[in-house]
Amino acid sequence: MHKLYTYLAIVLLAAISAVGVFVFSHSKRSVEPVASANIALSEVTGSQVAGAATIKSNAQLSMPISEGLSRVTKKPFGLYVNPAISPVDNDIFVGFHTGIDFEIDPSEQNTDVTITAACEGKVLFKEWAKGYGGVLVQSCKLDGEDVTVIYGHLKLESIAVSVGQTLKPTDKIGYLGQGNTRETDGRRKHLHFDIHKGTEINILGYAPAKEDLANWVDPIKYLQ
């Protein structure tokens, strides 16, 4: 009888051990996928956060006029115009537009429309020029490269800043010139805004050939 009890005890212990091993092994397998999923989730989240932090925005320029993007309705960058097909009445220009034109609202026809600096840099040029009226040219950097920024059709007398003075983004430059007067050299009231690569002062508003546009930058890509 004693041997029988001893045998039953051994069998019972063996059964308990087997159940313990089964439970442990299954519970371990059920935990591992969760742990792996957590690691994978943290890796994805980490990469997403890192990616978001390293995305470089091209919005390196401040808008030179209020509600700017909604004003580019007639002459975007690169548009080919001549008097026969121009979107502007009584146009005299021929070529590929080197910048963008910010139009005014009819209610602004006889009011001061403020123009501000789009970037940080020195004033290089401030003169009256044929085809523009008042023009200001400012040095700037885009993607670490030197460029010049042209603000055309300004009221020259309203520009209080001087050549050599450094402007910062949103600093006031002056006002748009009155349309169809000497202030805009007889052109409509609007802002011609373009960006020329390099440090050379070039205020050409229209390039004669499409390939020449490679010397300019489309401002829309950099304005915020």
C-alpha positions in Angstrom: 0.0 0.0 0.0 2.8 2.4 0.9 4.4 1.7 -2.5 1.0 2.5 -4.2 0.8 5.8 -2.5 4.4 6.6 -3.4 3.7 5.7 -7.0 0.5 7.9 -7.1 2.4 10.8 -5.6 5.1 10.6 -8.3 2.4 10.4 -11.0 0.6 13.5 -9.5 3.8 15.5 -9.3 4.7 14.6 -12.9 1.2 15.7 -14.0 1.5 19.0 -12.1 4.9 19.7 -13.6 3.7 19.0 -17.1 0.7 21.4 -16.7 3.1 24.1 -15.3 5.4 23.7 -18.3 2.4 23.8 -20.7 1.0 27.0 -19.1 4.3 28.7 -18.9 5.2 27.9 -22.5 1.8 29.0 -23.9 1.8 32.1 -21.8 5.3 33.0 -23.0 4.2 32.5 -26.6 1.2 34.7 -26.1 3.3 37.5 -24.6 6.0 37.5 -27.3 3.9 38.8 -30.2 2.6 41.7 -28.0 6.1 42.6 -27.0 7.2 42.5 -30.7 4.2 44.6 -31.7 5.1 47.2 -29.1 8.7 47.3 -30.4 7.5 47.6 -34.0 5.0 50.4 -33.0 7.7 52.3 -31.2 10.0 52.0 -34.1 7.4 53.2 -36.6 6.4 56.1 -34.3 10.0 57.0 -33.8 10.7 57.0 -37.5 7.6 59.1 -38.2 8.6 61.6 -35.5 12.2 61.7 -36.8 11.0 62.1 -40.4 8.7 65.0 -39.4 11.5 66.7 -37.6 13.8 66.5 -40.6 11.4 67.5 -43.3 12.7 70.9 -44.6 10.1 73.4 -45.6 10.7 75.5 -48.7 8.8 78.4 -47.2 11.9 80.6 -46.8 10.4 83.9 -47.8 7.8 86.1 -46.1 4.9 87.2 -48.3 5.7 90.8 -49.5 2.0 91.8 -49.7 -1.1 90.8 -47.7 -3.1 87.8 -48.9 -0.4 87.3 -51.5 -1.2 83.8 -53.0 -4.8 84.8 -53.8 -3.5 87.8 -55.8 -1.5 85.8 -58.4 -4.3 85.6 -61.0 -2.9 87.0 -64.3 0.9 86.5 -64.7 2.5 83.5 -62.9 6.2 82.6 -63.3 7.2 81.5 -66.7 4.1 82.6 -68.6 4.7 83.6 -72.2 3.1 86.8 -73.2 2.9 89.2 -76.1 0.4 92.0 -76.8 -1.9 89.7 -78.7 -2.3 87.0 -76.0 -1.5 88.8 -72.8 -4.0 88.5 -69.9 -3.5 92.2 -69.3 -5.1 94.9 -71.4 -2.8 97.2 -73.5 0.3 95.1 -72.6 3.5 96.0 -74.4 5.8 93.2 -73.2 7.0 90.1 -75.0 8.7 87.1 -73.5 8.5 84.6 -70.6 7.6 86.2 -67.3 10.5 86.0 -64.9 8.5 86.5 -61.7 4.9 86.6 -60.4 2.5 89.5 -60.4 0.5 90.3 -57.3 -2.7 92.0 -58.4 -4.8 94.5 -56.4 -8.4 94.5 -55.4 -10.5 97.2 -57.1 -11.0 98.7 -53.7 -7.3 99.2 -53.4 -7.0 101.3 -56.5 -6.8 104.6 -54.6 -5.4 103.4 -51.3 -1.9 102.7 -50.1 -0.9 99.1 -50.5 2.1 98.2 -48.3 5.0 96.2 -49.6 7.3 94.5 -47.1 10.6 92.7 -47.3 10.5 89.0 -48.2 13.8 88.1 -46.6 16.8 89.3 -44.8 19.4 91.2 -46.8 20.8 94.5 -48.0 19.1 96.9 -50.3 21.2 96.9 -53.5 19.2 99.2 -55.8 16.5 101.8 -55.5 15.7 103.7 -58.6 13.1 104.6 -61.2 13.3 102.2 -64.2 11.5 102.0 -67.5 8.8 99.5 -67.5 8.5 99.5 -63.7 8.5 102.9 -62.2 10.0 102.5 -58.8 12.1 99.4 -58.2 13.9 98.0 -55.2 16.4 95.2 -55.4 17.4 93.3 -52.2 20.1 90.6 -51.7 18.9 87.4 -50.2 19.7 83.7 -49.8 17.6 80.7 -50.8 18.8 77.2 -49.9 22.1 78.8 -48.9 22.6 80.3 -52.4 22.8 84.0 -53.2 19.9 85.6 -55.1 18.5 89.0 -55.7 14.9 89.8 -55.0 13.1 92.4 -57.2 10.1 94.5 -56.1 8.7 96.4 -59.1 6.1 99.1 -59.6 6.6 100.8 -56.3 6.0 104.5 -55.5 9.7 105.5 -55.3 9.0 108.4 -52.9 7.4 106.1 -50.4 10.6 103.9 -50.0 12.2 105.2 -46.9 15.0 102.6 -46.8 18.4 103.4 -48.3 20.8 101.4 -50.5 23.1 99.4 -48.2 20.5 99.2 -45.4 19.7 95.6 -44.2 16.1 94.6 -44.2 14.6 91.8 -42.3 11.5 89.8 -43.3 8.2 91.9 -42.9 10.2 95.2 -42.7 8.2 97.9 -44.5 9.6 98.9 -47.9 7.0 101.3 -49.2 3.8 101.4 -51.2 2.7 100.3 -54.6 2.8 103.1 -57.2 -0.4 104.5 -58.5 -1.5 102.7 -61.7 -1.2 104.4 -65.1 1.2 107.1 -63.8 4.9 107.7 -63.8 5.0 105.8 -60.5 4.4 102.6 -62.4 5.6 103.8 -65.7 2.1 103.7 -67.1 1.4 100.1 -66.0 -1.5 98.9 -63.9 -1.2 99.0 -60.1 0.4 95.7 -59.0 3.6 94.2 -57.6 6.0 92.5 -59.9 8.1 90.2 -57.7 10.9 88.1 -59.0 14.1 86.3 -57.8 17.2 86.2 -59.9 20.0 83.7 -59.2 23.4 85.1 -58.1 24.5 88.5 -57.0 24.2 90.4 -60.3 21.4 93.0 -60.4 19.1 92.0 -63.2 15.6 93.5 -63.3 14.6 92.1 -66.6 10.9 91.2 -66.3 10.7 89.0 -69.3 13.2 86.4 -70.6 13.4 86.2 -74.4 13.7 82.4 -74.4 12.2 79.7 -72.2 15.6 78.2 -71.3 16.7 81.6 -70.0 14.2 81.1 -67.1 16.8 78.9 -65.5 18.5 82.1 -64.3 15.4 82.9 -62.2 13.4 81.1 -59.4 9.7 80.7 -59.1 8.9 82.6 -56.0 5.7 80.6 -55.2 8.0 77.7 -54.2 9.5 79.7 -51.4 6.7 82.0 -50.2 4.8 81.3 -47.0 
